[in-house]
Amino acid sequence: MAVIIIPARKGSTRLKNKLLLPVKGKPVIKWTAENCLKVKNVSRVIVATDSEEIVQIFEGSPVETVLTPSDLKSGSDRVAYVAKQLNEEKIINVQGDEPLLDPLDIEKVVDHLNSSDVTTLCYPITEEDDYINPNVVKVVVDSKGYALYFSRSPVPFYRDVDFSQMLKKFDSPVKKHIGIYGFKKDVLMDFAYRLEPSVYEQIEKLEQLRLLENGYRIKVIQASKDSLGIDTKEDFERFCQIVEG
């Protein structure tokens, strides 16, 4: 069976304490976790956090919590810290600032782990502002749907046509990466405890490049609809607008 583990570090650089920001009286992290409870093919939802305040949010909730060391370097390290104590062999890392993921898309991430070691989601980019925005991570895939590269840069680069022409000429050539990963447990343990941070990972500040640089294949599944990662004040305001109608 699979388990969802949500890394939830209280501190954040671009938007202070973003996981605790209330929307209709409920903090962002609770929106994310309760959304994950709708996923049918997982056995548990666990929030992995360094914050007693976040633990208290889920008292009396079916969402479990684990208090993790504050010095863990990344969300994936936080997920691995919890996962190594579990029996489940499919570990789903849902970012705490992704409250709008479609539960059916999360189920796809779980299902594709039957034939892949690592899985994730993408969605076509149709706006040039998103294409050139370094906060929107792009992914390029091969003909079988496996990741070739992830980048904050605008990739693929359009040399002979402008952005709008490229969208007309090619079928979904530009894809946004959505912040979720499915891992087989042994791969996650390798990633967190055996593999050193890689060259391109350190340059781009994208952890998933460590997997590609070490020969792991990442299956990229197209989501049924776009999601919204909350990184900035503008993202949070947009989430509020969506929730509040």
N, C-alpha and C positions, 0 to 999 in steps of 0.2 A: 504494500500500500504506500501511498505518498503522504507527505506532510508539508504544509506550507509554513515556512519560517520567515517572519517579517523583521528585518533588522531596523531598529528604531533608536538611533543615537539622538539624545536630546539636543546637543549642540549642532548648529548648522552655520555655515559661513555667509551665504548670500541672503538668507531670510531667517532671522533669529527665532529659535524655538518653533520652527514652522509646524512640527508635528503636534504641538500643543495648541495651535491657533484654533479658536472655536468657529464652527460654521453651524448655524441653527442650534447652538448650545452644545455641540459635540465636537471634540478635537479631531483634527485631520487624521491622526493615527487610528482613531476609533472608526472613522469612516472606512479606512482601508481594511482594517481587520474584519469588520462586520461584513464588508463586501466579500471577503475571502471565505467567510462561513457559508456562502451560497454555492461554493464549488463542491460538486457532488462526488468527485473521485479522489478526495483526500480524506484522511482519517482524523487529522488534527490541524488546528491553526495555532501557531505559537509566535508571540512577540518576543524578540530577543533585544533587550535594551540595557543601557547603562544607567537608567534613571528610575529611582523609586517613584517619582511622580507619575511616570508612564505606567509602571506596575499597578499603581493605585487606581488608574483609570479602568482597569479590567477586573477589579475585584467583583466577584459574583457573576462574571461573564463566562460563557463557554470558551472564550479565547484564553489560552494559557499564556503565561509569561515566564521568562527566565531572565534573571539579572546576570548580566555579563560584565567582564572587566572593562573599565573605561579606557584602557590603553590599547584596545584592539584597533588595528589600523584602518579597517574597512568594513563595509556591510557584509561582504562575503566572509570575512574572518569571523564576524559575529555569528553568521549563519552556521559556519563550520564548527564553531565552539559548541553550539547547541546540538548540531546534527551528530557529532561523534558519540554522543551519549544515547542516541536513539537506535531503534531496531529498523525503522523504515529505510528502504533502499532507494527511494525516489525523494529528492529534496527540492522543494520549489521555493526559490528566493523571490519574494514579492517586495519591492521597495516600499518603505513606509509612506512615501510621498506620492504613491500611485493609487488614489482612491477610486478612480473611475475605470479600472480594468474590467472588461466584460468577463464574468465568471465562466462563460462558455469558452472564451479564449484561453483562460487559465487551464481549463480542462484539456484543451488541445495540447498545451505545453506538457501536461502530465502524460497524455496518451502517446505522444511521439517519443517519450523516453523508452518505450518498448523496443525501439529500433535505433535510438541515438543516445550518445553519452551525455550530450548537453543540448538543450533546446532554449529558444527564446522567441520573441515576437517582433514583427515590424509592421509598418503601415505606409502606404504611398505618400510621398510629399508632393503637394500640388501648388504650394505657395513659395515663391522665390525667397521671401523673407526667412522662411524656415530653412530653406536650402543653404543660405549663407550664414545662418545663426550658429555660432560654435556651441551654444547650449543645447542644440538639437543634434543628437548623434546620428550619423548616417551609417548605413550598412550596405555593402555590395555583396551580392550572392551569386553562386554559380548556377548552372543549368539544372541542378538537382536540389536547389534550395539551401545549400550550405554556405556559410559566411566565408567570403574571401578576405574582407577587411572591414573594420569599423573606424570611423574618423569623425572628428569635429569639423574638419574641413569640408567644403562642398565637393563631394564625390558622388558619382563619377563627374569629372570635369567636362563641360560641354565646349568643345573646341570650334566646331563648324556651324553650330546653330545656337540660337538663344534658348533660354529656359523653356519658354512656352512652346517653341517648336520641338524641342526635345521630348516634351510630354506627349505631343501629337505623333511623333515619329516612332517612339518606342513605348512598349507596354510597361508602365510603372517602373521607369528606370531609376528613380530616386526613392529610397526607402528610409524612413525614420526608424531608429531602433527604440523599442519600448522596454522599460526597465523591469524585466522579469527574466529569471533563468530557471530552467529545470536541470538538475544535476543527478546523475547516478552517484550514489554516495561515495564510491571509491574514487571517482574523478574529482569530486569536491574536496576530499581529503588530500589528494595529490596537489590540487590547486592551492589549498590553504597552507599545507604543512611541508610540501616537498619542493614545489617550484618557486624559484626566486622571482621577484618582480622583473619583467622583461624590458628590453630596450624601448620598443614602441609603446608599451603600456606606460612607461614613465614619461615619454614625450607627450603622448596624447592625454594622459591621465584617464585611461580607460582600461579597467581590469581585464576585460574579456580578451584583450590582445595577448595576454599571457598564455591563454589556452591555444590560440592560433599559432603563436610563435613556438609552442612546444608540440605542435602536431595534432592537437585535438580538433575534431570537427564539430562545429556548432550548427545544428539544424535551425533555420530561421523560418518561422511559420507566419504567414500573413494574417494579421488580426482582422476580425470582422468589422471593427470600427476603431477609430483613433482613441488614444488615451491622453491623459494630461498629467505629466509629472510636475509637481509643485516645487520649483527651484527659486522663484523670484516673487516679489510682491505682486507683479502683474499676473503671474500664474495663479496665485492665491485668489486674487480678485476675480479672475475668470472662473475659478472653481466655485466661488460664492455665487456668482451669477447663474451658473448651471444648476446648482442645488436649490437656490432660492427662486428659480424660474424667471 
